[in-house]
């Protein structure tokens, strides 16, 4: 118990001793302050041009900031075997000679920020094998010689921000095998060699440089969790920008890139992404990010959003997020929605023109005869994020196909081959269909390309209709179909040669019937007029019969008198009559001596069987039964 109290007292006294100053101590250098038994020596802002004498050998932290050391020559520091932190920031250092840090081999933290360094000679950090943090930010370094950091085997954090670096060569960062954080912000880097970055990186800052694309070296860092690329002139992101290996990336900053286009598969492989920032770019649209299940923070302010069917997914995503955590997306176009928040726009207003037409030349108010893409109405199930362009053809009202498509020249051998099959049948497989109710069919398919837009054509005897699906969906529901009708459904990837696709291949089509009976089918029964009249006559006759029967029963009951006769069964059994003639009832008055004051008619045995000889001898009256028996006459 006593040891515990001693430890508590020591811990309480440490802050006091750490702030206790010993100005008169003989071991503290001139113009310096020493704290906590000379472990912490502070010589900052002392206008020193050389290292002061008398620095204690037990010094752990030495602060020499804001002085005038122009050059750190070889052997500049004495043997300080316990030192771990050295601060030389803002000291006007222009040059560091090899061997300058020979006496401080045990350093963990070295701060050389805010100086005038232009280059780092070979071997300058040769003895610092234990160094973990190296701060070289806010200097004028233009080049990192190959192998200059090779002796820093334990280096974990390297800060080279705010320098004048133009590129990173293959061997520039060779040596630090445990480098976790690399800060290269605000340089002039235009190129990063494919092997310049170590695979151990967890955080990389390349913001405010001159990179025209995402460096390929980034794709070789599978442990990277945070990537900062803001402030570079990157205008387009594709599926090759981040590759397949960044499975650990959780935070991605792409602000102020002048970014104009993001393809559909640019972010789909970043499965662990939690934060994505695309602020202050020139984006008008953004592909669906629903495959990123862990995405919880999305920053999109400062763009030129075109609020149409391509942003239906974003509207849905934003409405699921709490308003206080929602990054506002303000519509810049079309004109009817300009200035409105996407989350507040009605779903029916997020429309798109037909595939291949310039969206900037059409608006819902112009050319009302032109088919427009419309979002499904609210009273109809929304098939994922599909948008539809229904072009119905029938025998009574033919529909003219749109021929004003934007044709692009093939820029690769792949596109030239695709022209031979405008339906792109090889890209579609596993087409299946199932019925859903009497007027709906559910269609699903698989695809093996980067297409994320499909045309679903479904044809029946009633004509042909077209459903256009965007956002990489592979299942849609076709609504408002005719019951009991066969439909042939074909899936076609959208491409510039789509108008030439007249006969899709069998592998991309499937046929099925909707449930129920066709509208023109009628069940076999008698004509409606005869059937209804027969039923009416039958019901009327039945009602009249029931009424007559009820009247007859009522009349019979009212005219028939109901009489009751009470008698006492003296023999406890009814007499057996040998005559079949009806007996004449004989009524006798009741003796007044009886307790019953009411007058009753009593039925005797003679009255029941008049032909029987009755003994008239007076006998003692038998004991009467307590319970009378009633007979209905």
C-alpha positions as CSV (number, residue, x, y, z in Angstrom):
1,X,0.0,0.0,0.0
2,X,2.8,2.4,0.8
3,X,4.4,1.8,-2.6
4,X,1.2,2.7,-4.3
5,X,1.0,6.0,-2.4
6,X,4.6,6.8,-3.4
7,X,3.8,6.2,-7.0
8,X,0.8,8.5,-6.8
9,X,2.9,11.3,-5.2
10,X,5.5,11.0,-7.9
11,X,2.9,11.3,-10.6
12,X,1.5,14.4,-9.0
13,X,4.9,16.0,-8.7
14,X,5.9,15.4,-12.3
15,X,3.9,18.4,-13.8
16,X,5.3,20.6,-11.0
17,X,8.9,19.6,-11.6
18,X,8.5,19.9,-15.3
19,X,7.5,23.5,-15.1
20,X,10.1,24.3,-12.4
21,X,12.9,26.4,-13.9
22,X,16.5,26.4,-12.7
23,X,18.0,29.6,-14.1
24,X,21.0,29.6,-11.8
25,X,22.0,26.0,-12.5
26,X,25.6,25.6,-13.5
27,X,24.8,23.0,-16.1
28,X,22.2,25.0,-18.0
29,X,23.7,26.8,-21.1
30,X,23.7,30.6,-21.3
31,X,20.6,32.2,-22.8
32,X,18.7,28.9,-22.3
33,X,16.2,27.6,-19.9
34,X,16.3,24.1,-18.4
35,X,13.4,22.2,-16.9
36,X,13.0,19.1,-14.9
37,X,16.6,18.5,-13.9
38,X,17.9,19.6,-17.3
39,X,16.0,17.0,-19.3
40,X,14.3,19.7,-21.3
41,X,16.6,22.5,-22.7
42,X,14.9,25.5,-24.3
43,X,17.1,27.9,-26.3
44,X,14.6,29.3,-28.7
45,X,14.4,32.9,-29.8
46,X,18.0,33.5,-28.4
47,X,19.5,34.9,-31.6
48,X,22.1,32.1,-31.6
49,X,24.3,31.6,-34.6
50,X,26.1,28.6,-33.1
51,X,25.3,25.9,-30.7
52,X,25.6,27.1,-27.1
53,X,28.1,25.4,-24.8
54,X,27.3,23.3,-21.8
55,X,24.3,21.4,-23.0
56,X,23.7,18.7,-20.4
57,X,24.4,15.1,-21.5
58,X,21.1,14.0,-20.1
59,X,19.1,16.3,-22.4
60,X,16.1,14.5,-23.8
61,X,14.5,17.4,-25.7
62,X,16.5,20.4,-27.2
63,X,14.6,23.4,-28.6
64,X,16.6,25.6,-30.9
65,X,13.9,27.2,-32.9
66,X,13.9,30.8,-34.2
67,X,17.7,31.3,-34.3
68,X,20.2,32.1,-37.0
69,X,21.9,28.9,-37.9
70,X,22.7,29.2,-41.6
71,X,24.7,26.0,-41.9
72,X,24.8,22.8,-39.9
73,X,28.3,21.7,-40.3
74,X,29.7,18.2,-39.6
75,X,29.9,17.5,-35.9
76,X,27.6,20.4,-35.2
77,X,26.1,18.6,-32.2
78,X,28.1,17.1,-29.3
79,X,27.4,13.6,-28.0
80,X,23.9,13.6,-26.5
81,X,23.2,10.0,-25.9
82,X,19.7,10.5,-24.4
83,X,18.3,13.0,-26.8
84,X,15.1,12.1,-28.6
85,X,13.6,15.3,-29.9
86,X,15.4,18.1,-31.7
87,X,13.6,21.3,-32.9
88,X,15.5,23.5,-35.5
89,X,12.5,25.1,-37.2
90,X,12.6,28.7,-38.5
91,X,16.3,29.0,-37.9
92,X,17.4,30.2,-41.4
93,X,19.2,27.0,-42.2
94,X,20.4,26.9,-45.8
95,X,22.7,23.9,-45.8
96,X,23.2,20.7,-43.9
97,X,26.5,18.9,-44.3
98,X,26.9,15.1,-44.0
99,X,27.8,14.2,-40.4
100,X,26.0,17.1,-38.8
101,X,23.8,14.7,-36.7
102,X,26.6,12.3,-35.7
103,X,26.3,13.2,-32.0
104,X,22.5,12.7,-31.8
105,X,22.1,9.2,-33.0
106,X,19.2,8.4,-30.7
107,X,16.8,11.0,-32.2
108,X,13.1,10.0,-32.7
109,X,11.8,13.5,-33.7
110,X,13.7,15.9,-36.0
111,X,12.1,19.2,-37.0
112,X,13.7,21.1,-39.8
113,X,10.6,22.9,-41.0
114,X,10.4,26.6,-42.2
115,X,14.0,26.9,-43.2
116,X,15.8,27.7,-46.5
117,X,16.9,24.3,-47.5
118,X,17.2,23.7,-51.3
119,X,18.8,20.3,-51.4
120,X,19.6,17.3,-49.2
121,X,23.1,15.9,-49.8
122,X,23.8,12.2,-49.7
123,X,24.4,10.8,-46.3
124,X,22.9,13.7,-44.5
125,X,20.8,11.4,-42.3
126,X,23.2,8.5,-42.3
127,X,23.4,8.0,-38.5
128,X,19.7,8.5,-37.7
129,X,18.7,4.9,-37.7
130,X,16.1,5.3,-35.0
131,X,14.4,8.4,-36.5
132,X,10.6,8.0,-36.7
133,X,9.3,11.6,-37.5
134,X,11.1,13.9,-40.0
135,X,9.6,17.3,-40.8
136,X,11.1,19.1,-43.8
137,X,8.0,21.1,-44.7
138,X,8.1,24.8,-45.8
139,X,11.5,24.7,-47.4
140,X,12.7,25.1,-51.0
141,X,13.7,21.6,-51.8
142,X,13.5,20.9,-55.5
143,X,14.8,17.4,-55.7
144,X,15.2,14.2,-53.6
145,X,18.4,12.4,-54.6
146,X,18.0,8.6,-54.9
147,X,18.8,6.9,-51.6
148,X,18.9,10.1,-49.5
149,X,16.6,8.4,-47.0
150,X,18.0,4.9,-47.2
151,X,19.4,4.8,-43.7
152,X,16.1,5.8,-42.1
153,X,14.8,2.3,-41.6
154,X,12.4,3.2,-38.8
155,X,10.9,6.3,-40.4
156,X,7.2,6.4,-40.1
157,X,6.2,10.0,-40.9
158,X,7.8,12.2,-43.6
159,X,6.5,15.7,-44.2
160,X,7.8,17.4,-47.4
161,X,4.9,19.8,-47.9
162,X,5.3,23.3,-49.2
163,X,8.5,22.7,-51.1
164,X,9.4,23.0,-54.8
165,X,9.5,19.3,-55.7
166,X,8.9,18.6,-59.4
167,X,8.8,14.8,-59.4
168,X,9.4,11.7,-57.4
169,X,11.8,9.2,-58.9
170,X,11.9,5.4,-58.3
171,X,14.6,5.6,-55.6
172,X,13.6,8.9,-54.0
173,X,11.9,7.3,-51.1
174,X,13.9,4.1,-51.1
175,X,14.9,2.9,-47.6
176,X,12.1,3.6,-45.2
177,X,10.4,0.2,-45.0
178,X,7.9,1.3,-42.3
179,X,6.8,4.6,-43.8
180,X,3.1,5.1,-42.9
181,X,2.4,8.8,-43.6
182,X,3.8,10.8,-46.5
183,X,2.9,14.5,-46.9
184,X,3.7,16.1,-50.3
185,X,1.1,18.9,-50.3
186,X,1.7,22.2,-52.1
187,X,4.6,21.2,-54.3
188,X,4.9,21.4,-58.1
189,X,4.9,17.7,-58.7
190,X,3.9,16.7,-62.3
191,X,5.0,13.1,-62.3
192,X,5.3,10.3,-59.8
193,X,7.2,7.3,-60.9
194,X,5.3,4.0,-60.8
195,X,7.7,2.6,-58.2
196,X,8.2,5.7,-56.1
197,X,5.8,5.0,-53.3
198,X,6.3,2.3,-50.7
199,X,3.6,-0.3,-50.2
200,X,3.4,0.3,-46.5
201,X,1.7,3.7,-46.8
202,X,-1.4,4.4,-44.8
203,X,-1.9,8.1,-45.6
204,X,-0.7,10.1,-48.7
205,X,-1.2,13.8,-49.3
206,X,-0.6,14.9,-52.9
207,X,-2.9,17.9,-52.9
208,X,-2.1,21.2,-54.6
209,X,0.3,19.8,-57.1
210,X,0.3,19.7,-60.9
211,X,-0.8,16.2,-61.5
212,X,-3.0,15.7,-64.6
213,X,-4.1,12.2,-63.6
214,X,-4.1,9.9,-60.7
215,X,-0.5,8.5,-60.4
216,X,-0.2,4.8,-61.2
217,X,2.1,4.4,-58.2
218,X,-1.0,4.9,-55.9
219,X,-2.5,1.7,-57.2
220,X,0.5,-0.2,-55.7
221,X,-0.3,0.8,-52.1
222,X,-2.9,-1.8,-50.9
223,X,-2.7,-0.6,-47.3
224,X,-3.5,3.0,-48.2
225,X,-6.4,4.3,-46.0
226,X,-6.4,8.1,-46.7
227,X,-5.7,9.8,-50.0
228,X,-5.6,13.5,-50.6
229,X,-5.5,14.6,-54.2
230,X,-7.4,17.9,-54.0
231,X,-6.1,20.9,-56.0
232,X,-4.7,19.1,-59.0
233,X,-5.7,19.7,-62.6
234,X,-7.4,16.3,-63.0
235,X,-10.4,16.5,-65.3
236,X,-11.5,12.9,-65.7
237,X,-11.7,9.8,-63.5
238,X,-12.1,6.4,-65.0
239,X,-12.0,2.8,-63.9
240,X,-8.2,2.8,-64.3
241,X,-7.7,5.8,-62.0
242,X,-7.7,3.8,-58.8
243,X,-7.3,0.2,-60.0
244,X,-8.3,-2.9,-58.1
245,X,-5.9,-3.0,-55.1
246,X,-7.0,-0.1,-53.0
247,X,-9.3,-2.3,-50.8
248,X,-8.3,-0.4,-47.6
249,X,-9.0,3.1,-48.8
250,X,-11.5,4.8,-46.5
251,X,-11.1,8.5,-47.1
252,X,-10.7,10.1,-50.6
253,X,-10.4,13.9,-51.1
254,X,-10.9,15.1,-54.7
255,X,-11.8,18.8,-54.1
256,X,-11.0,21.6,-56.6
257,X,-9.7,19.4,-59.4
258,X,-11.6,21.1,-62.3
259,X,-13.1,17.6,-62.5
260,X,-15.7,17.3,-65.4
261,X,-16.4,13.6,-65.8
262,X,-16.5,10.5,-63.6
263,X,-17.2,7.3,-65.4
264,X,-19.5,4.6,-64.0
265,X,-16.7,2.3,-62.6
266,X,-14.4,4.9,-61.2
267,X,-15.2,4.2,-57.6
268,X,-16.9,0.8,-57.7
269,X,-13.8,-1.1,-56.6
270,X,-13.2,1.1,-53.5
271,X,-15.4,-1.2,-51.3
272,X,-14.1,0.2,-48.0
273,X,-14.7,3.8,-48.9
274,X,-16.4,5.8,-46.1
275,X,-15.8,9.4,-47.0
276,X,-15.7,10.9,-50.5
277,X,-15.2,14.6,-51.1
278,X,-15.8,16.1,-54.6
279,X,-16.3,19.8,-53.7
280,X,-15.7,22.7,-56.0
281,X,-15.4,20.9,-59.3
282,X,-17.1,21.2,-62.6
283,X,-19.3,18.1,-62.3
284,X,-22.7,18.0,-63.9
285,X,-23.5,14.4,-63.1
286,X,-22.2,11.5,-61.0
287,X,-22.7,7.7,-61.5
288,X,-24.4,5.7,-58.8
289,X,-22.4,5.0,-55.6
290,X,-24.7,2.5,-54.2
291,X,-22.1,-0.4,-54.5
292,X,-20.1,1.5,-51.8
293,X,-22.0,0.0,-48.9
294,X,-19.9,1.7,-46.3
295,X,-20.1,5.2,-47.7
296,X,-21.4,7.5,-44.9
297,X,-20.0,11.0,-45.9
298,X,-20.4,12.5,-49.3
299,X,-19.4,16.1,-50.0
300,X,-20.6,17.6,-53.3
301,X,-21.0,21.3,-52.9
302,X,-19.7,23.8,-55.5
303,X,-20.5,21.8,-58.7
304,X,-22.7,22.5,-61.7
305,X,-25.2,19.8,-61.2
306,X,-27.6,18.9,-63.9
307,X,-30.7,17.5,-62.1
308,X,-32.0,14.8,-64.4
309,X,-32.7,11.1,-64.2
310,X,-29.0,10.3,-63.7
311,X,-29.2,11.9,-60.2
312,X,-32.3,9.9,-59.0
313,X,-30.0,7.7,-57.0
314,X,-28.3,10.7,-55.4
315,X,-31.7,12.2,-54.4
316,X,-32.7,8.9,-52.9
317,X,-29.3,8.6,-51.0
318,X,-29.6,12.2,-49.7
319,X,-33.1,11.7,-48.4
320,X,-31.9,8.8,-46.3
321,X,-29.3,11.0,-44.6
322,X,-30.1,13.3,-41.8
323,X,-30.5,16.9,-42.9
324,X,-27.8,18.1,-40.7
325,X,-25.3,15.6,-42.2
326,X,-26.5,16.2,-45.8
327,X,-24.1,18.0,-48.2
328,X,-26.4,20.4,-50.2
329,X,-26.6,19.6,-53.9
330,X,-27.9,22.7,-55.8
331,X,-29.2,22.3,-59.3
332,X,-27.6,24.4,-62.0
333,X,-29.7,23.0,-64.8
334,X,-32.2,22.7,-66.4
335,X,-33.4,26.2,-66.0
336,X,-36.7,25.1,-64.4
337,X,-34.8,23.6,-61.5
338,X,-32.0,26.1,-61.2
339,X,-31.2,27.0,-57.6
340,X,-33.3,24.2,-56.1
341,X,-31.9,21.6,-53.7
342,X,-31.8,18.1,-55.4
343,X,-33.3,16.5,-52.3
344,X,-36.4,18.8,-52.5
345,X,-37.0,18.3,-56.2
346,X,-40.0,16.1,-57.1
347,X,-39.1,12.8,-58.6
348,X,-41.3,13.3,-61.7
349,X,-39.2,16.4,-62.6
350,X,-35.9,14.4,-62.9
351,X,-36.2,13.6,-66.6
352,X,-33.7,12.7,-69.3
353,X,-33.8,13.0,-73.1
354,X,-33.6,9.9,-75.3
355,X,-30.2,8.2,-75.6
356,X,-27.9,9.8,-78.1
357,X,-29.5,13.2,-78.0
358,X,-27.8,16.3,-76.6
359,X,-29.5,17.1,-73.2
360,X,-28.6,20.7,-73.5
361,X,-30.8,21.2,-76.5
362,X,-34.0,19.8,-75.0
363,X,-36.1,20.8,-72.1
364,X,-39.5,19.6,-70.9
365,X,-41.1,22.8,-72.2
366,X,-39.7,22.7,-75.7
367,X,-40.8,20.5,-78.5
368,X,-43.6,18.7,-76.7
369,X,-43.9,16.2,-79.6
370,X,-40.4,14.8,-78.8
371,X,-40.4,11.7,-76.6
372,X,-38.8,12.5,-73.3
373,X,-37.5,10.2,-70.6
374,X,-39.9,10.3,-67.7
375,X,-39.6,9.0,-64.2
376,X,-42.4,6.5,-63.2
377,X,-45.3,8.1,-61.4
378,X,-45.6,7.9,-57.7
379,X,-48.5,5.4,-57.7
380,X,-46.4,2.9,-59.7
381,X,-43.5,0.9,-58.3
382,X,-40.1,2.4,-59.2
383,X,-37.8,-0.3,-60.7
384,X,-34.6,0.6,-59.0
385,X,-33.3,3.7,-60.6
386,X,-34.4,2.9,-64.1
387,X,-35.7,5.7,-66.2
388,X,-38.1,5.0,-69.1
389,X,-38.6,6.2,-72.6
390,X,-41.8,4.5,-73.7
391,X,-42.1,4.4,-77.5
392,X,-45.3,2.5,-78.2
393,X,-46.0,1.3,-81.7
394,X,-49.4,-0.1,-82.8
395,X,-51.5,-0.6,-85.9
396,X,-53.5,2.6,-85.3
397,X,-50.8,5.0,-84.4
398,X,-47.3,4.3,-85.7
399,X,-44.3,6.0,-84.0
400,X,-41.4,7.5,-85.8
401,X,-38.0,6.4,-84.5
402,X,-35.6,9.1,-83.5
403,X,-32.7,9.4,-86.0
404,X,-30.8,12.4,-84.7
405,X,-28.2,10.5,-82.7
406,X,-24.8,11.9,-81.9
407,X,-22.3,9.7,-83.7
408,X,-18.8,9.5,-82.4
409,X,-15.8,8.2,-84.4
410,X,-14.3,5.0,-83.1
411,X,-11.1,5.7,-81.2
412,X,-10.0,2.2,-80.6
413,X,-10.0,-1.2,-82.2
414,X,-12.5,-2.4,-79.6
415,X,-15.1,0.1,-80.8
416,X,-14.5,-0.7,-84.5
417,X,-15.4,-4.4,-83.7
418,X,-18.5,-3.4,-81.9
419,X,-19.9,-1.8,-85.0
420,X,-20.2,-5.2,-86.6
421,X,-22.8,-6.2,-83.9
422,X,-24.7,-3.0,-82.9
423,X,-26.8,-5.1,-80.5
424,X,-23.6,-6.2,-78.5
425,X,-25.1,-9.6,-77.9
426,X,-21.8,-11.0,-76.6
427,X,-22.0,-8.7,-73.6
428,X,-25.4,-10.0,-72.4
429,X,-26.0,-13.3,-70.7
430,X,-28.3,-15.1,-68.3
431,X,-31.5,-13.3,-69.3
432,X,-34.4,-14.5,-67.1
433,X,-38.0,-13.4,-66.6
434,X,-40.8,-14.2,-64.2
435,X,-44.4,-13.1,-63.9
436,X,-45.5,-10.7,-61.2
437,X,-49.3,-10.3,-60.9
438,X,-51.5,-10.1,-64.0
439,X,-49.8,-7.1,-65.6
440,X,-46.1,-7.1,-64.6
441,X,-43.0,-9.0,-65.6
442,X,-39.6,-9.0,-63.7
443,X,-36.6,-9.2,-66.1
444,X,-33.0,-9.7,-65.0
445,X,-29.7,-10.3,-66.8
446,X,-25.9,-10.3,-66.5
447,X,-23.4,-8.3,-68.5
448,X,-19.6,-8.6,-69.0
449,X,-18.5,-5.1,-70.0
450,X,-18.3,-1.5,-68.6
451,X,-21.8,-0.6,-70.0
452,X,-24.1,0.8,-67.4
453,X,-27.0,1.8,-69.6
454,X,-29.3,-0.7,-71.3
455,X,-32.3,-0.6,-73.6
456,X,-35.1,-3.1,-72.7
457,X,-37.3,-3.7,-75.7
458,X,-40.5,-5.7,-75.0
459,X,-42.8,-6.6,-77.9
460,X,-46.3,-8.1,-78.0
461,X,-49.3,-8.1,-80.3
462,X,-50.1,-4.7,-78.9
463,X,-46.9,-3.2,-80.2
464,X,-43.3,-2.5,-79.0
465,X,-42.2,-0.5,-75.9
466,X,-38.8,0.6,-74.8
467,X,-37.4,0.9,-71.2
468,X,-34.0,2.6,-70.8
469,X,-32.1,1.6,-67.7
470,X,-29.2,3.6,-66.2
471,X,-26.9,3.2,-63.3
472,X,-25.7,-0.4,-63.9
473,X,-29.0,-2.0,-62.8
474,X,-29.5,-5.6,-63.9
475,X,-33.2,-6.1,-62.9
476,X,-36.3,-4.1,-63.8
477,X,-40.0,-4.6,-63.5
478,X,-42.2,-3.9,-66.5
479,X,-45.5,-2.5,-65.4
480,X,-49.0,-2.0,-67.0
481,X,-48.7,-4.9,-69.4
482,X,-51.7,-6.7,-70.9
483,X,-52.9,-9.7,-68.9
484,X,-52.5,-13.1,-70.6
485,X,-50.3,-11.8,-73.3
486,X,-47.0,-13.1,-74.6
487,X,-44.1,-10.6,-74.5
488,X,-40.7,-11.0,-76.1
489,X,-38.1,-9.0,-74.1
490,X,-34.6,-8.1,-75.4
491,X,-31.7,-6.5,-73.5
492,X,-29.4,-4.3,-75.5
493,X,-26.4,-2.3,-74.1
494,X,-26.6,1.3,-75.2
495,X,-24.0,2.5,-77.6
496,X,-23.6,4.8,-80.6
497,X,-24.6,2.1,-83.0
498,X,-27.9,1.4,-81.3
499,X,-30.1,2.6,-84.2
500,X,-28.7,-0.1,-86.3
501,X,-29.8,-2.9,-83.9
502,X,-33.0,-4.1,-85.5
503,X,-32.8,-7.8,-84.7
504,X,-31.3,-8.7,-81.3
505,X,-29.7,-12.1,-80.9
506,X,-31.5,-15.0,-79.2
507,X,-29.1,-15.0,-76.2
508,X,-30.2,-11.5,-75.2
509,X,-33.9,-12.1,-75.6
510,X,-36.6,-14.2,-73.8
511,X,-40.3,-14.7,-74.1
512,X,-42.9,-15.1,-71.4
513,X,-46.7,-14.7,-70.7
514,X,-48.3,-12.4,-68.2
515,X,-50.7,-14.0,-65.8
516,X,-54.5,-13.8,-66.0
517,X,-56.9,-13.9,-68.9
518,X,-56.6,-11.7,-72.0
519,X,-58.9,-8.6,-72.1
520,X,-60.8,-10.0,-75.1
521,X,-61.4,-13.5,-73.5
522,X,-64.9,-14.1,-72.0
523,X,-66.1,-17.1,-69.9
524,X,-68.7,-19.5,-71.4
525,X,-72.2,-18.7,-69.9
526,X,-75.7,-17.7,-71.0
527,X,-76.2,-14.3,-72.5
528,X,-76.1,-11.6,-69.9
529,X,-79.7,-10.4,-70.6
530,X,-81.4,-13.8,-70.3
531,X,-79.4,-14.8,-67.3
532,X,-80.2,-11.6,-65.4
533,X,-84.0,-11.8,-66.2
534,X,-84.3,-15.5,-65.1
535,X,-82.6,-14.8,-61.9
536,X,-84.9,-11.8,-61.2
537,X,-88.1,-13.9,-61.9
538,X,-86.9,-16.7,-59.7
539,X,-86.2,-14.4,-56.8
540,X,-89.6,-12.7,-57.1
541,X,-91.5,-16.0,-57.1
542,X,-89.6,-17.2,-54.1
543,X,-90.3,-14.0,-52.1
544,X,-94.1,-14.2,-53.0
545,X,-94.2,-17.8,-51.8
546,X,-92.5,-17.0,-48.6
547,X,-94.9,-14.1,-48.0
548,X,-98.0,-16.3,-48.6
549,X,-96.8,-19.0,-46.3
550,X,-96.1,-16.5,-43.5
551,X,-99.7,-15.1,-43.8
552,X,-101.2,-18.6,-43.7
553,X,-99.3,-19.6,-40.6
554,X,-100.2,-16.3,-38.9
555,X,-103.9,-16.7,-39.6
556,X,-104.0,-20.3,-38.4
557,X,-102.3,-19.4,-35.1
558,X,-104.7,-16.5,-34.4
559,X,-108.0,-18.5,-35.1
560,X,-107.2,-21.6,-33.1
561,X,-107.9,-21.3,-29.4
562,X,-105.4,-22.6,-27.0
563,X,-106.8,-24.2,-23.8
564,X,-105.0,-25.7,-20.9
565,X,-106.3,-28.3,-18.5
566,X,-104.8,-29.3,-15.3
567,X,-105.4,-32.6,-13.6
568,X,-103.9,-34.6,-10.8
569,X,-102.8,-38.0,-11.8
570,X,-104.0,-40.0,-8.9
571,X,-102.8,-43.3,-10.1
572,X,-99.4,-41.8,-11.3
573,X,-100.1,-43.2,-14.7
574,X,-102.5,-42.4,-17.6
575,X,-105.6,-44.8,-17.9
576,X,-105.7,-47.1,-20.8
577,X,-108.9,-46.7,-22.9
578,X,-110.4,-49.5,-24.8
579,X,-112.6,-47.3,-26.9
580,X,-111.4,-45.4,-29.9
581,X,-114.2,-42.9,-29.8
582,X,-113.3,-39.4,-28.6
583,X,-114.4,-38.9,-25.0
584,X,-116.7,-36.1,-24.0
585,X,-115.1,-33.9,-21.4
586,X,-117.0,-33.5,-18.2
587,X,-116.3,-30.4,-16.1
588,X,-116.9,-30.3,-12.3
589,X,-116.5,-27.4,-10.0
590,X,-113.8,-27.5,-7.5
591,X,-114.6,-27.9,-3.9
592,X,-114.5,-24.6,-2.2
593,X,-112.8,-26.0,0.8
594,X,-109.5,-26.4,-1.1
595,X,-106.8,-23.9,-0.5
596,X,-106.6,-23.1,-4.2
597,X,-108.9,-20.1,-4.6
598,X,-108.8,-20.3,-8.4
599,X,-111.4,-22.3,-10.3
600,X,-110.0,-25.1,-12.4
601,X,-111.5,-27.8,-14.6
602,X,-110.4,-31.3,-13.5
603,X,-110.3,-34.2,-15.8
604,X,-111.5,-37.5,-14.2
605,X,-111.0,-41.0,-15.3
606,X,-114.7,-41.2,-16.3
607,X,-114.3,-38.4,-18.6
608,X,-111.4,-40.0,-20.3
609,X,-112.9,-43.4,-20.6
610,X,-116.8,-43.1,-20.5
611,X,-117.4,-46.7,-21.3
612,X,-115.6,-48.0,-18.3
613,X,-117.5,-48.7,-15.1
614,X,-116.4,-46.5,-12.4
615,X,-116.7,-47.3,-8.8
616,X,-118.5,-44.5,-7.0
617,X,-117.8,-45.6,-3.5
618,X,-116.6,-42.8,-1.4
619,X,-113.1,-43.4,-0.1
620,X,-110.6,-41.3,1.5
621,X,-109.1,-39.1,-1.0
622,X,-105.6,-40.1,-1.9
623,X,-102.7,-37.9,-1.3
624,X,-102.5,-35.4,-4.1
625,X,-99.2,-34.9,-6.0
626,X,-97.5,-31.7,-5.4
627,X,-96.9,-31.0,-9.0
628,X,-99.8,-30.6,-11.5
629,X,-99.7,-31.9,-15.0
630,X,-100.9,-29.7,-17.9
631,X,-102.4,-31.0,-21.0
632,X,-103.1,-29.0,-24.1
633,X,-106.5,-29.6,-25.7
